[in-house]
Amino acid sequence: MILPLIGTCLSPWFLLWGGIQSIMLLSRGTIPGDLKAFIIAEMIGNFLLGLLWLWAIVLLFGKRRSYPRIFITASLGSLAFLGADLLVAAVQFHLPPNADDIKGLVRGFVGSAIWCPYMLVSKRVENTFIY
């Protein structure tokens, strides 16, 4: 349970950092309109995912029964958002993913493949989140 706890607590901070990077990129002022709209949509998506992860933190420390479902939703939502982000960037703006993008996508996929089923079938999860 310690690794999902760490991931849940760190995820909003990673999303916040992504938002800060987007704001810094937009502040340069030399970005074409279509790309600017894409970056703004990315910021909104990161903000919404950050709120979902913050809600997951509240549920985690409250040992709420709904935490596993929200964890799964946030994990799969983050994975889907990252995949869609990379796909749109590659197709619409001809920006191929770099090694860090692929590493992040693989990390998200492997993490979701391990922890989502764990949240569904683990007796420890069932016994911890009881309120």
C-alpha positions in Angstrom: 0.0 0.0 0.0 3.0 2.3 0.4 3.6 2.7 -3.3 0.0 3.7 -4.2 0.1 6.1 -1.3 3.3 7.8 -2.6 1.9 7.9 -6.1 -1.4 9.4 -5.0 0.4 12.1 -2.9 2.9 13.0 -5.7 0.6 13.0 -8.7 -0.9 16.4 -8.1 2.5 18.0 -7.7 3.7 16.5 -11.1 0.5 17.9 -12.7 1.1 21.3 -11.1 4.7 21.3 -12.5 3.3 20.5 -15.9 0.9 23.4 -15.6 3.7 25.8 -14.5 5.7 24.7 -17.6 2.7 25.4 -19.8 2.3 28.8 -18.3 6.0 29.6 -18.9 5.7 28.4 -22.5 2.6 30.5 -23.1 4.3 33.6 -21.5 6.8 33.6 -24.3 4.2 34.9 -26.7 5.6 33.5 -29.9 3.2 30.5 -30.1 0.8 30.1 -33.0 -2.9 30.1 -32.3 -3.6 26.4 -32.8 -0.7 25.4 -30.6 -1.7 27.9 -28.0 -5.2 26.4 -27.9 -3.7 22.9 -27.5 -1.5 24.1 -24.6 -4.4 25.7 -22.9 -6.5 22.5 -23.3 -3.6 20.6 -21.9 -3.4 23.0 -18.9 -7.2 22.5 -18.2 -6.8 18.7 -18.4 -3.9 18.8 -16.0 -5.8 21.0 -13.6 -8.8 18.7 -13.7 -6.7 15.6 -13.2 -4.9 17.4 -10.3 -8.2 18.0 -8.6 -9.1 14.4 -9.0 -5.8 13.3 -7.5 -6.3 15.8 -4.6 -9.7 14.3 -4.0 -8.0 10.8 -4.0 -5.6 12.1 -1.3 -8.6 13.2 0.9 -10.2 9.8 0.4 -7.0 8.0 1.1 -6.3 9.6 4.4 -9.9 9.4 5.4 -9.8 5.6 4.6 -12.9 6.1 2.5 -14.4 3.1 0.7 -14.5 5.1 -2.5 -10.7 5.6 -2.6 -9.9 2.5 -4.7 -12.4 3.5 -7.4 -11.2 7.1 -7.5 -7.6 5.8 -7.6 -8.4 3.6 -10.6 -10.3 6.5 -12.3 -7.4 8.9 -11.8 -4.8 6.4 -12.9 -6.6 5.4 -16.1 -7.6 9.0 -16.7 -4.0 10.2 -16.4 -2.9 7.4 -18.7 -5.6 8.2 -21.3 -4.9 12.0 -21.1 -1.2 11.5 -21.6 -1.8 9.1 -24.5 -4.3 11.5 -26.2 -1.9 14.4 -25.6 0.9 12.6 -27.3 -1.3 11.5 -30.1 -2.7 15.0 -30.8 0.7 16.5 -30.6 2.1 14.0 -33.1 -0.8 14.0 -35.6 -2.0 17.6 -35.4 1.3 19.5 -34.8 3.9 17.0 -36.1 5.6 16.9 -32.8 7.0 13.4 -32.3 7.2 12.0 -28.8 10.6 12.1 -27.2 12.1 9.4 -25.0 10.8 11.0 -21.8 7.2 11.0 -23.3 7.4 7.4 -24.1 8.9 6.5 -20.7 6.1 8.4 -19.0 3.5 6.6 -21.0 5.1 3.2 -20.3 5.4 4.0 -16.6 1.7 5.0 -16.5 0.7 1.8 -18.3 2.7 -0.5 -16.1 1.6 1.3 -12.9 -2.0 1.1 -14.0 -1.7 -2.6 -15.0 -0.3 -3.4 -11.5 -2.2 -1.1 -9.1 -5.7 -1.0 -10.6 -6.2 -4.8 -10.3 -4.6 -4.7 -6.9 -7.2 -2.1 -5.7 -10.0 -4.3 -6.9 -9.0 -7.7 -5.4 -6.7 -7.0 -2.5 -8.0 -7.9 1.0 -5.6 -5.3 2.5 -7.3 -2.6 0.4 -10.7 -4.0 1.4 -9.8 -4.0 5.1 -8.1 -0.5 5.0 -10.8 1.5 3.3 -13.8 0.8 5.4 -15.6 4.2 6.0 
